[in-house]
Amino acid sequence: MLLLFFCGVWLAWFLAGKLYRNYWNRNLTLQLSFRDAVLCEGDTSSIRETVINDKLLPLPAIEVRFAADRSLEFQNDARANSSASDQRYKRDVFSFLFHQKIERTLPFVPHRRGLYQITSASVTGYDFFFRSGYYMDVPQQTSLFVWPRQVDTRRITLLYQAVSGILLSKSRLYPDPFEFAGIREYQRSDPRNHINWKATARMGALMTNQFDSTTDLALTVLLDLEDELILKYGELNEESIRIASSLAARFVKNRLAFTIKSNVTDLTTGTPFSMALAADAGSPSGLNQKLACIDTARTSVSTAGLIAAEAEAKRADHTYVLISKNKNTGLLKSLSALTGMGNQVLWILPLLSSEHSSPGDLPRTSAGITVLPWEVS
């Protein structure tokens, strides 16, 4: 009897192994998907993990593994079985009966802007004797754009006022950057703060003030993200991108045309970052999408080269906003080449708190160049 028992156990062990080896992953599907297509850094979202075992054979245990960018931090219960090294690794265990679907939601917070992608996952299966060795790769295709976080409203207001002051002082035709052109019927794309309520009451329909942008205001934002020394200042670069995004939002809101250029590479195109927005752009979403995709580790041209390219254009009556953490004497000399022919430069200088406490280390301003320190905690 004992011999028959052991023979039966061996036979069950053998048949289970053969059965699972041939059929464990048949009609077994895994799909990972980001809940949102677009977020701002610091927002909360989630990954949906969907596993389906659409067959009669139950699966006592399967282990799902995948990796994402390490800046993505899982929250609450999703923290379990996750670890971070070069990437953020996640492991989940499922148990299935026949024809069963299981969905799990994994909340997370992205701490940096960027393009997040999950391109692969793996599944390891175990039979009733919990023997491993059943393995398959499952290609995935899900992505998430994380836009730069907007900086403090009060700080960006002061910065925008500084830019507006330069533009107003350079405007020869009008006392204001925009010319009032009349009143017309309100359209859904118009800003609500342009509604003329007196005209609305008189006409019995929503009416809005119409503005024409002045043609003599030319503005270019230069976003310098080069690390000139061996040390890397990633947080200063990221704050520079946030400043550019927040300032651009103000320009768009006030219907001001501008161009933004940088000396780093766009991940999606492999080309140097550059984008122009018209006065009627309506939204900075396209710019934020591109800012999410720039690679600060891939500099396409030096800081001096970025400025020299603008100087060679020999533009007149132009306003430049330079956002750069680099404060060497050579940079100030390069900027002086931009200030001829009526041009002015506003240099926004992101600094660590320790640097800001030493005002003697700040670059000295010269004619046509204004330096605004921006402290980064």
ROKETOR-678708 format. One record per residue: x, z, y of N, C-alpha, C in turn. Coordinates in steps of 0.2 Angstrom, whole numbers, m for minus. Example, Ala and Ser with C-alpha at 12.3 -4.5 7.8 and 13.67 -1.06 7.14 Angstrom:
REM residues 2
ATOM, 66, 39, m28, 62, 39, m22, 66, 39, m16
ATOM, 64, 35, m11, 68, 36, m5, 64, 39, 0
***
This chain:
REM residues 377
ATOM, 4, 0, m6, 0, 0, 0, 4, 0, 6
ATOM, 10, 4, 6, 14, 4, 12, 17, m2, 13
ATOM, 19, m6, 7, 22, m12, 8, 17, m17, 11
ATOM, 11, m17, 9, 6, m21, 12, 5, m20, 19
ATOM, 5, m14, 21, 4, m12, 28, 10, m15, 32
ATOM, 16, m14, 30, 22, m17, 34, 22, m25, 34
ATOM, 19, m27, 28, 19, m35, 28, 14, m37, 33
ATOM, 8, m33, 33, 3, m35, 38, 5, m35, 45
ATOM, 9, m29, 47, 11, m28, 54, 16, m34, 55
ATOM, 21, m36, 51, 25, m41, 52, 22, m48, 53
ATOM, 16, m49, 49, 13, m55, 50, 9, m55, 56
ATOM, 6, m50, 58, 3, m50, 65, 8, m51, 71
ATOM, 14, m48, 70, 20, m48, 75, 22, m56, 75
ATOM, 22, m59, 69, 25, m66, 69, 19, m71, 72
ATOM, 13, m70, 70, 8, m74, 72, 7, m73, 80
ATOM, 7, m67, 82, 6, m66, 89, 11, m69, 93
ATOM, 18, m69, 91, 23, m72, 94, 22, m79, 95
ATOM, 20, m82, 89, 19, m90, 89, 13, m92, 93
ATOM, 8, m88, 93, 2, m89, 97, 4, m89, 105
ATOM, 7, m84, 107, 8, m83, 114, 14, m88, 116
ATOM, 18, m89, 112, 24, m94, 114, 21, m101, 115
ATOM, 15, m103, 112, 13, m109, 113, 7, m110, 118
ATOM, 3, m104, 119, m3, m104, 123, m3, m100, 129
ATOM, 2, m95, 130, 1, m90, 135, 0, m93, 142
ATOM, 3, m98, 143, 3, m101, 150, m2, m107, 151
ATOM, m6, m108, 146, m11, m113, 146, m17, m111, 150
ATOM, m19, m115, 155, m24, m114, 160, m23, m107, 164
ATOM, m16, m106, 165, m15, m100, 169, m12, m103, 175
ATOM, m15, m101, 181, m14, m103, 187, m12, m98, 192
ATOM, m8, m99, 197, m6, m94, 202, m5, m98, 209
ATOM, m9, m95, 214, m8, m98, 220, m7, m92, 226
ATOM, m2, m93, 230, m1, m88, 235, m3, m92, 242
ATOM, m6, m89, 246, m8, m92, 253, m8, m87, 258
ATOM, m5, m89, 264, m6, m84, 270, m13, m85, 273
ATOM, m15, m79, 275, m22, m79, 277, m23, m83, 284
ATOM, m18, m82, 288, m18, m86, 295, m12, m91, 295
ATOM, m14, m96, 299, m9, m101, 300, m4, m100, 306
ATOM, m7, m96, 310, m3, m94, 316, m4, m87, 318
ATOM, 2, m83, 320, 2, m76, 322, 7, m75, 328
ATOM, 6, m70, 331, 12, m68, 336, 16, m62, 332
ATOM, 22, m62, 333, 26, m56, 330, 23, m50, 332
ATOM, 23, m45, 327, 20, m39, 327, 13, m38, 325
ATOM, 9, m44, 324, 2, m44, 322, 2, m43, 315
ATOM, m4, m41, 312, m5, m40, 305, m9, m45, 302
ATOM, m6, m47, 296, m10, m53, 292, m9, m51, 285
ATOM, m10, m56, 281, m10, m54, 273, m8, m60, 269
ATOM, m6, m59, 263, m5, m65, 258, m10, m64, 253
ATOM, m14, m69, 251, m19, m69, 246, m15, m71, 240
ATOM, m16, m67, 234, m12, m68, 228, m18, m69, 223
ATOM, m19, m76, 221, m24, m77, 216, m22, m80, 209
ATOM, m24, m76, 204, m21, m78, 197, m27, m79, 193
ATOM, m27, m84, 189, m33, m86, 185, m31, m87, 178
ATOM, m34, m84, 173, m32, m85, 166, m39, m88, 163
ATOM, m39, m95, 163, m45, m98, 161, m45, m101, 154
ATOM, m44, m96, 149, m44, m98, 142, m46, m91, 138
ATOM, m47, m92, 131, m50, m87, 127, m44, m82, 125
ATOM, m38, m84, 126, m33, m79, 124, m32, m74, 130
ATOM, m32, m68, 128, m31, m63, 134, m23, m62, 135
ATOM, m22, m59, 140, m15, m58, 142, m14, m51, 144
ATOM, m11, m47, 139, m10, m40, 140, m6, m38, 147
ATOM, m1, m42, 149, 2, m41, 155, 6, m47, 157
ATOM, 6, m49, 163, 10, m54, 166, 13, m51, 173
ATOM, 19, m53, 174, 22, m51, 180, 23, m57, 185
ATOM, 21, m56, 191, 22, m61, 196, 27, m59, 201
ATOM, 32, m64, 202, 37, m62, 207, 37, m68, 212
ATOM, 38, m66, 218, 40, m71, 224, 44, m68, 229
ATOM, 47, m72, 233, 51, m70, 239, 49, m73, 245
ATOM, 49, m69, 251, 48, m72, 257, 53, m69, 262
ATOM, 53, m71, 268, 58, m69, 273, 58, m62, 274
ATOM, 64, m59, 275, 65, m52, 275, 61, m49, 281
ATOM, 60, m53, 286, 57, m50, 292, 49, m49, 291
ATOM, 47, m51, 285, 40, m50, 284, 40, m43, 280
ATOM, 36, m38, 283, 36, m31, 280, 29, m30, 277
ATOM, 29, m28, 271, 22, m27, 267, 20, m20, 270
ATOM, 13, m19, 270, 10, m13, 272, 6, m10, 267
ATOM, 5, m3, 268, 0, 1, 263, 2, 0, 256
ATOM, m2, m1, 252, m1, m2, 245, 3, m7, 243
ATOM, 4, m12, 247, 8, m18, 245, 15, m17, 246
ATOM, 17, m11, 249, 24, m9, 249, 27, m8, 242
ATOM, 22, m6, 237, 25, m4, 230, 28, m10, 227
ATOM, 33, m9, 224, 36, m15, 220, 39, m20, 225
ATOM, 41, m19, 231, 44, m23, 235, 51, m21, 237
ATOM, 55, m25, 239, 62, m23, 241, 65, m29, 245
ATOM, 70, m27, 249, 73, m31, 254, 80, m31, 253
ATOM, 83, m37, 253, 90, m38, 253, 91, m44, 258
ATOM, 93, m50, 255, 94, m56, 259, 87, m59, 260
ATOM, 82, m57, 256, 75, m59, 257, 70, m53, 255
ATOM, 64, m54, 256, 59, m49, 254, 56, m51, 248
ATOM, 57, m47, 243, 55, m48, 236, 49, m44, 234
ATOM, 44, m47, 231, 38, m44, 229, 37, m45, 221
ATOM, 34, m40, 218, 33, m40, 211, 26, m37, 210
ATOM, 22, m40, 206, 15, m38, 204, 14, m39, 197
ATOM, 10, m34, 194, 8, m34, 187, 1, m35, 186
ATOM, m1, m40, 182, m8, m41, 181, m10, m40, 173
ATOM, m16, m39, 171, m18, m39, 164, m25, m42, 164
ATOM, m26, m47, 159, m31, m52, 159, m35, m51, 152
ATOM, m42, m52, 153, m46, m54, 147, m46, m61, 147
ATOM, m51, m64, 144, m52, m71, 144, m56, m73, 149
ATOM, m55, m79, 152, m58, m82, 158, m59, m78, 163
ATOM, m54, m75, 166, m54, m70, 171, m50, m72, 177
ATOM, m52, m71, 183, m49, m72, 190, m48, m65, 193
ATOM, m42, m64, 196, m40, m58, 199, m37, m61, 206
ATOM, m40, m58, 212, m37, m59, 218, m34, m52, 221
ATOM, m29, m53, 224, m26, m47, 228, m24, m49, 235
ATOM, m25, m44, 239, m23, m45, 246, m17, m41, 248
ATOM, m12, m44, 251, m6, m40, 252, m4, m40, 260
ATOM, m6, m35, 263, m5, m35, 271, 2, m35, 272
ATOM, 4, m38, 278, 11, m38, 280, 11, m38, 288
ATOM, 17, m37, 291, 18, m37, 298, 24, m41, 299
ATOM, 24, m47, 302, 30, m51, 303, 34, m48, 310
ATOM, 40, m46, 309, 43, m42, 315, 47, m47, 319
ATOM, 48, m54, 317, 51, m58, 321, 47, m65, 321
ATOM, 48, m69, 327, 45, m75, 327, 49, m80, 322
ATOM, 46, m85, 320, 49, m90, 316, 44, m94, 311
ATOM, 46, m98, 307, 42, m102, 302, 43, m99, 295
ATOM, 38, m95, 293, 38, m92, 286, 35, m97, 281
ATOM, 39, m97, 276, 36, m102, 270, 38, m98, 263
ATOM, 33, m99, 259, 34, m97, 252, 33, m104, 248
ATOM, 39, m105, 244, 39, m112, 241, 39, m111, 233
ATOM, 40, m105, 231, 40, m104, 224, 38, m97, 222
ATOM, 36, m97, 215, 35, m90, 212, 36, m91, 205
ATOM, 36, m85, 202, 38, m85, 194, 33, m81, 191
ATOM, 31, m82, 185, 27, m78, 181, 31, m77, 174
ATOM, 31, m70, 172, 33, m68, 166, 28, m65, 162
ATOM, 27, m68, 155, 21, m65, 151, 24, m61, 146
ATOM, 19, m56, 143, 20, m51, 138, 15, m52, 133
ATOM, 16, m52, 127, 11, m52, 122, 9, m45, 120
ATOM, 5, m44, 115, 2, m37, 113, 8, m32, 111
ATOM, 13, m35, 109, 19, m31, 107, 24, m30, 113
ATOM, 22, m33, 118, 26, m32, 125, 33, m35, 124
ATOM, 33, m40, 120, 39, m44, 120, 40, m49, 126
ATOM, 45, m49, 130, 46, m53, 135, 49, m60, 133
ATOM, 50, m64, 138, 53, m71, 136, 49, m76, 137
ATOM, 42, m75, 139, 38, m80, 141, 38, m81, 149
ATOM, 41, m87, 151, 42, m87, 158, 41, m94, 160
ATOM, 38, m94, 167, 37, m101, 170, 38, m100, 177
ATOM, 40, m106, 180, 41, m106, 188, 34, m110, 190
ATOM, 32, m107, 196, 25, m110, 199, 27, m112, 206
ATOM, 28, m119, 207, 29, m121, 214, 23, m119, 219
ATOM, 25, m117, 225, 20, m115, 230, 21, m119, 236
ATOM, 16, m119, 241, 17, m122, 247, 12, m119, 252
ATOM, 14, m114, 255, 10, m111, 260, 15, m109, 266
ATOM, 13, m109, 272, 17, m108, 278, 13, m104, 283
ATOM, 17, m101, 288, 15, m97, 293, 19, m98, 299
ATOM, 16, m100, 305, 20, m100, 311, 19, m93, 315
ATOM, 25, m90, 316, 24, m83, 320, 27, m85, 327
ATOM, 23, m84, 332, 25, m86, 339, 28, m80, 342
ATOM, 32, m81, 347, 35, m76, 351, 30, m71, 354
ATOM, 32, m64, 354, 27, m59, 357, 28, m60, 364
ATOM, 22, m59, 368, 22, m59, 375, 25, m53, 378
ATOM, 29, m53, 383, 32, m47, 386, 27, m44, 390
ATOM, 29, m38, 392, 24, m34, 397, 22, m38, 403
ATOM, 15, m37, 404, 12, m41, 409, 15, m40, 416
ATOM, 16, m33, 417, 19, m31, 424, 26, m34, 425
ATOM, 30, m34, 420, 36, m37, 421, 36, m44, 422
ATOM, 32, m48, 418, 32, m55, 418, 29, m57, 425
ATOM, 24, m53, 428, 21, m54, 434, 26, m54, 440
ATOM, 31, m49, 440, 36, m49, 445, 41, m55, 444
ATOM, 42, m57, 438, 46, m63, 437, 43, m69, 439
ATOM, 37, m70, 438, 33, m76, 440, 33, m76, 448
ATOM, 32, m70, 451, 32, m70, 458, 38, m72, 461
ATOM, 44, m71, 458, 51, m73, 460, 51, m80, 460
ATOM, 49, m83, 454, 49, m91, 453, 45, m94, 459
ATOM, 39, m91, 460, 34, m94, 464, 37, m93, 472
ATOM, 40, m88, 473, 43, m87, 480, 48, m93, 481
ATOM, 52, m95, 476, 57, m100, 477, 53, m107, 478
ATOM, 48, m108, 474, 44, m114, 474, 41, m115, 481
ATOM, 38, m109, 484, 35, m109, 490, 40, m111, 496
ATOM, 46, m108, 495, 51, m109, 500, 53, m116, 500
ATOM, 53, m119, 495, 55, m126, 494, 50, m131, 496
ATOM, 43, m129, 496, 38, m134, 497, 37, m136, 504
ATOM, 38, m142, 506, 38, m144, 513, 31, m146, 515
ATOM, 27, m148, 510, 21, m151, 512, 15, m146, 513
ATOM, 15, m141, 509, 9, m137, 508, 12, m129, 509
ATOM, 7, m125, 511, 9, m118, 511, 8, m115, 505
ATOM, 5, m118, 500, 4, m115, 493, 6, m121, 488
ATOM, 8, m119, 482, 10, m124, 477, 5, m129, 475
ATOM, m1, m127, 477, m7, m132, 475, m11, m134, 480
ATOM, m13, m140, 481, m17, m142, 486, m25, m142, 484
ATOM, m29, m139, 488, m36, m139, 486, m39, m146, 487
ATOM, m43, m149, 482, m45, m156, 482, m52, m156, 483
ATOM, m56, m151, 482, m63, m151, 483, m67, m148, 477
ATOM, m73, m149, 477, m78, m145, 472, m81, m150, 467
ATOM, m81, m149, 461, m84, m153, 456, m88, m149, 451
ATOM, m92, m152, 446, m95, m149, 441, m91, m146, 436
ATOM, m92, m140, 434, m88, m136, 429, m88, m139, 422
ATOM, m82, m140, 419, m81, m142, 413, m78, m136, 408
ATOM, m80, m137, 402, m78, m131, 397, m70, m130, 397
ATOM, m66, m135, 399, m59, m134, 399, m56, m131, 405
ATOM, m61, m130, 410, m58, m127, 417, m57, m120, 416
ATOM, m52, m117, 420, m52, m109, 420, m58, m106, 423
ATOM, m60, m101, 421, m66, m98, 423, m65, m95, 430
ATOM, m58, m93, 432, m57, m90, 438, m57, m95, 444
ATOM, m58, m102, 442, m59, m107, 447, m66, m109, 449
ATOM, m71, m105, 446, m78, m106, 447, m79, m104, 454
ATOM, m83, m109, 458, m85, m107, 465, m92, m105, 464
ATOM, m93, m98, 465, m100, m95, 464, m105, m97, 470
ATOM, m102, m98, 476, m107, m100, 481, m109, m107, 480
ATOM, m105, m111, 478, m107, m118, 477, m112, m118, 471
ATOM, m110, m114, 466, m115, m114, 460, m122, m112, 462
ATOM, m122, m106, 466, m129, m104, 468, m133, m110, 472
ATOM, m129, m113, 476, m132, m118, 480, m134, m124, 476
ATOM, m130, m126, 471, m131, m132, 467, m136, m131, 461
ATOM, m136, m125, 459, m140, m123, 453, m137, m125, 447
ATOM, m130, m126, 447, m126, m128, 441, m119, m125, 442
ATOM, m115, m124, 437, m109, m121, 438, m104, m126, 441
ATOM, m101, m124, 447, m96, m129, 450, m90, m125, 451
ATOM, m84, m129, 451, m78, m127, 451, m73, m130, 456
ATOM, m69, m126, 458, m64, m128, 463, m59, m133, 460
ATOM, m57, m139, 463, m53, m143, 460, m46, m143, 464
ATOM, m41, m143, 460, m34, m143, 464, m30, m149, 461
ATOM, m26, m151, 466, m21, m156, 464, m14, m153, 465
ATOM, m10, m154, 460, m3, m151, 460, 1, m155, 465
ATOM, 5, m151, 469, 10, m154, 473, 15, m159, 470
ATOM, 17, m164, 472, 21, m169, 469, 28, m167, 470
ATOM, 30, m163, 475, 37, m162, 476, 40, m156, 473
ATOM, 36, m152, 469, 39, m146, 465, 41, m148, 458
ATOM, 48, m147, 457, 51, m149, 451, 54, m143, 448
ATOM, 53, m142, 442, 55, m135, 438, 57, m137, 431
ATOM, 63, m134, 430, 66, m134, 423, 68, m127, 421
ATOM, 66, m125, 415, 68, m119, 412, 74, m121, 407
ATOM, 80, m118, 408, 85, m118, 403, 86, m112, 399
ATOM, 85, m113, 393, 85, m107, 388, 92, m107, 384
ATOM, 96, m103, 386, 103, m102, 383, 103, m97, 378
ATOM, 104, m99, 372, 104, m95, 366, 111, m95, 362
ATOM, 116, m97, 366, 123, m97, 362, 126, m90, 362
ATOM, 129, m89, 356, 133, m83, 356, 140, m85, 357
ATOM, 143, m83, 362, 150, m85, 364, 155, m82, 360
ATOM, 154, m76, 358, 159, m71, 355, 157, m71, 348
ATOM, 161, m67, 344, 160, m66, 337, 154, m62, 336
ATOM, 153, m57, 340, 147, m53, 340, 141, m57, 341
ATOM, 136, m55, 337, 129, m58, 338, 124, m54, 341
ATOM, 121, m56, 346, 116, m52, 350, 109, m55, 348
ATOM, 107, m54, 342, 100, m57, 340, 95, m55, 344
ATOM, 94, m48, 346, 89, m46, 349, 88, m48, 357
ATOM, 94, m49, 360, 94, m52, 366, 92, m60, 366
ATOM, 94, m63, 361, 91, m70, 360, 84, m70, 359
ATOM, 81, m66, 355, 74, m65, 354, 70, m64, 360
ATOM, 73, m59, 364, 70, m57, 370, 70, m63, 375
ATOM, 75, m67, 375, 76, m73, 379, 70, m78, 378
ATOM, 69, m78, 371, 63, m83, 369, 56, m80, 371
ATOM, 56, m74, 371, 49, m71, 373, 48, m72, 380
ATOM, 53, m71, 384, 53, m72, 391, 51, m79, 393
ATOM, 54, m84, 390, 53, m91, 391, 45, m92, 389
ATOM, 43, m89, 383, 36, m91, 381, 31, m88, 386
ATOM, 32, m81, 388, 28, m78, 393, 28, m81, 400
ATOM, 34, m83, 402, 34, m87, 409, 30, m93, 408
ATOM, 31, m97, 403, 28, m103, 402, 20, m103, 402
ATOM, 18, m97, 399, 11, m96, 399, 8, m95, 406
ATOM, 12, m92, 411, 10, m91, 418, 10, m98, 421
ATOM, 15, m102, 420, 15, m109, 423, 9, m113, 421
ATOM, 8, m113, 414, 2, m117, 412, m4, m114, 415
ATOM, m5, m108, 415, m11, m105, 418, m12, m107, 426
ATOM, m7, m108, 429, m7, m110, 436, m6, m117, 437
ATOM, m7, m121, 432, m6, m128, 432, 0, m131, 435
ATOM, 5, m128, 433, 12, m130, 436, 16, m134, 430
ATOM, 18, m140, 432, 22, m144, 427, 29, m142, 427
ATOM, 32, m142, 421, 39, m140, 420, 41, m143, 414
ATOM, 48, m142, 413, 52, m144, 407, 56, m138, 405
ATOM, 56, m137, 398, 60, m132, 395, 65, m135, 390
ATOM, 71, m133, 391, 77, m136, 387, 81, m130, 384
ATOM, 84, m131, 378, 88, m126, 375, 94, m129, 372
ATOM, 99, m125, 370, 105, m128, 367, 105, m126, 359
ATOM, 99, m125, 356, 99, m124, 349, 94, m129, 346
ATOM, 94, m129, 340, 91, m134, 336, 84, m133, 334
ATOM, 79, m137, 334, 72, m137, 331, 73, m138, 324
ATOM, 70, m133, 320, 71, m133, 313, 67, m139, 310
ATOM, 61, m141, 313, 57, m146, 310, 59, m153, 312
ATOM, 63, m154, 317, 66, m161, 319, 73, m161, 318
ATOM, 77, m156, 318, 84, m156, 318, 87, m158, 324
ATOM, 84, m159, 329, 86, m161, 336, 86, m155, 341
ATOM, 90, m156, 346, 90, m151, 352, 83, m149, 354
ATOM, 82, m143, 356, 75, m141, 358, 74, m144, 365
ATOM, 68, m147, 366, 67, m149, 373, 59, m151, 373
ATOM, 56, m149, 378, 48, m150, 379, 46, m150, 386
ATOM, 42, m155, 388, 39, m155, 395, 32, m154, 394
ATOM, 29, m150, 399, 22, m149, 399, 19, m151, 406
ATOM, 14, m155, 406, 11, m157, 412, 7, m152, 415
ATOM, 5, m153, 421, 1, m148, 425, m6, m147, 422
ATOM, m8, m151, 418, m15, m150, 415, m14, m149, 408
ATOM, m9, m146, 406, m7, m145, 398, m13, m141, 395
ATOM, m16, m136, 399, m21, m132, 397, m19, m126, 393
ATOM, m14, m127, 388, m12, m121, 384, m5, m122, 382
ATOM, m2, m116, 381, 5, m116, 379, 6, m116, 372
ATOM, 1, m117, 368, 1, m116, 361, 6, m121, 358
ATOM, 7, m127, 360, 12, m132, 357, 19, m130, 358
ATOM, 20, m127, 364, 27, m124, 366, 28, m118, 361
ATOM, 24, m114, 360, 25, m108, 356, 26, m110, 349
ATOM, 23, m115, 347, 24, m118, 340, 31, m120, 339
ATOM, 34, m124, 344, 40, m126, 344, 45, m120, 345
ATOM, 44, m115, 349, 48, m110, 350, 49, m106, 343
ATOM, 43, m106, 339, 43, m102, 333, 48, m105, 328
ATOM, 50, m112, 329, 54, m116, 324, 61, m117, 327
ATOM, 63, m114, 332, 70, m115, 334, 75, m110, 330
ATOM, 81, m113, 328, 86, m109, 324, 91, m107, 329
ATOM, 91, m100, 331, 96, m98, 335, 103, m98, 332
ATOM, 104, m99, 326, 111, m99, 323, 114, m106, 323
ATOM, 110, m111, 325, 112, m118, 325, 112, m120, 333
ATOM, 118, m119, 336, 119, m121, 343, 121, m129, 343
ATOM, 117, m133, 347, 118, m140, 347, 123, m141, 353
ATOM, 124, m137, 358, 128, m138, 363, 130, m131, 366
ATOM, 136, m131, 370, 138, m124, 373, 133, m123, 379
ATOM, 134, m117, 381, 131, m115, 388, 133, m120, 393
ATOM, 140, m120, 394, 142, m125, 399, 140, m132, 398
ATOM, 139, m134, 392, 137, m141, 391, 130, m142, 393
ATOM, 125, m137, 392, 118, m137, 393, 118, m138, 401
ATOM, 122, m134, 405, 121, m134, 412, 124, m141, 415
ATOM, 130, m143, 412, 133, m149, 414, 129, m155, 413
ATOM, 125, m155, 408, 120, m161, 407, 115, m161, 413
ATOM, 113, m155, 415, 108, m155, 421, 112, m157, 427
ATOM, 118, m155, 428, 122, m157, 434, 123, m164, 435
ATOM, 124, m167, 429, 125, m174, 429, 119, m178, 431
ATOM, 113, m176, 430, 107, m179, 432, 107, m180, 440
ATOM, 110, m175, 443, 110, m176, 451, 103, m175, 454
ATOM, 99, m171, 451, 92, m170, 454, 93, m167, 461
ATOM, 88, m168, 465, 87, m166, 472, 81, m161, 472
ATOM, 81, m156, 477, 75, m152, 478, 72, m149, 471
ATOM, 76, m147, 467, 74, m145, 460, 75, m138, 459
ATOM, 71, m134, 456, 72, m127, 454, 73, m126, 447
ATOM, 78, m123, 445, 80, m121, 439, 79, m114, 437
ATOM, 77, m112, 431, 76, m105, 429, 81, m105, 423
ATOM, 86, m101, 423, 91, m101, 418, 89, m94, 415
ATOM, 88, m94, 408, 87, m88, 404, 94, m87, 400
ATOM, 98, m83, 401, 104, m82, 398, 107, m75, 398
ATOM, 109, m73, 392, 113, m66, 391, 120, m67, 393
ATOM, 123, m73, 393, 130, m74, 394, 131, m73, 401
ATOM, 136, m69, 403, 138, m68, 410, 145, m68, 412
ATOM, 149, m73, 409, 156, m74, 410, 156, m78, 417
ATOM, 162, m77, 420, 163, m81, 426, 163, m88, 426
ATOM, 164, m91, 420, 164, m98, 420, 157, m101, 420
ATOM, 152, m97, 418, 145, m98, 418, 143, m99, 425
ATOM, 145, m94, 430, 143, m94, 437, 146, m100, 440
ATOM, 152, m102, 438, 155, m108, 441, 151, m114, 439
ATOM, 149, m114, 433, 145, m120, 431, 138, m121, 434
ATOM, 135, m115, 436, 129, m115, 439, 130, m118, 446
ATOM, 135, m117, 449, 136, m119, 456, 136, m126, 457
ATOM, 137, m130, 451, 136, m137, 451, 129, m139, 452
ATOM, 124, m135, 450, 117, m137, 451, 114, m135, 458
ATOM, 118, m132, 462, 114, m129, 468, 115, m134, 474
ATOM, 118, m140, 473, 119, m145, 478, 112, m149, 479
ATOM, 112, m152, 484, 106, m157, 485, 99, m153, 486
ATOM, 99, m147, 488, 93, m143, 489, 91, m139, 483
ATOM, 95, m139, 478, 92, m136, 471, 94, m128, 472
ATOM, 89, m124, 468, 90, m117, 468, 90, m115, 461
ATOM, 93, m110, 459, 94, m107, 452, 92, m100, 452
ATOM, 87, m98, 448, 85, m91, 446, 88, m90, 439
ATOM, 92, m85, 439, 96, m83, 433, 93, m77, 430
ATOM, 89, m77, 425, 86, m71, 422, 91, m69, 416
ATOM, 94, m63, 417, 99, m60, 413, 97, m55, 409
ATOM, 95, m56, 402, 94, m51, 398, 100, m46, 396
ATOM, 99, m40, 397, 104, m35, 396, 102, m29, 391
ATOM, 107, m27, 387, 106, m21, 384, 105, m15, 389
ATOM, 102, m10, 387, 101, m4, 391, 108, m1, 394
ATOM, 113, m1, 389, 120, 1, 391, 123, m3, 396
ATOM, 122, m10, 396, 125, m14, 401, 121, m14, 407
ATOM, 115, m13, 407, 111, m12, 414, 113, m6, 418
ATOM, 116, m1, 414, 118, 5, 418, 124, 4, 422
ATOM, 127, m2, 421, 134, m3, 424, 133, m9, 429
ATOM, 130, m8, 435, 128, m13, 439, 135, m17, 442
ATOM, 141, m14, 441, 147, m17, 443, 148, m23, 439
ATOM, 146, m23, 433, 147, m28, 428, 143, m34, 429
ATOM, 138, m34, 433, 133, m40, 434, 137, m45, 438
ATOM, 135, m51, 437, 138, m57, 441, 136, m57, 448
ATOM, 141, m58, 452, 140, m59, 459, 136, m65, 461
ATOM, 131, m64, 465, 127, m70, 467, 130, m74, 472
ATOM, 129, m81, 472, 132, m85, 477, 126, m89, 480
ATOM, 127, m94, 485, 122, m97, 488, 118, m102, 483
ATOM, 112, m101, 484, 107, m105, 479, 106, m102, 472
ATOM, 109, m96, 471, 109, m93, 464, 106, m86, 465
ATOM, 101, m84, 462, 98, m77, 462, 98, m75, 455
ATOM, 101, m69, 454, 102, m66, 447, 97, m60, 447
ATOM, 93, m60, 441, 88, m55, 440, 89, m52, 433
ATOM, 92, m46, 433, 93, m42, 427, 87, m41, 423
ATOM, 87, m41, 416, 81, m40, 412, 83, m35, 407
ATOM, 81, m29, 407, 84, m24, 403, 80, m24, 396
ATOM, 84, m24, 390, 81, m24, 384, 82, m18, 380
ATOM, 77, m14, 378, 79, m8, 375, 82, m9, 368
***
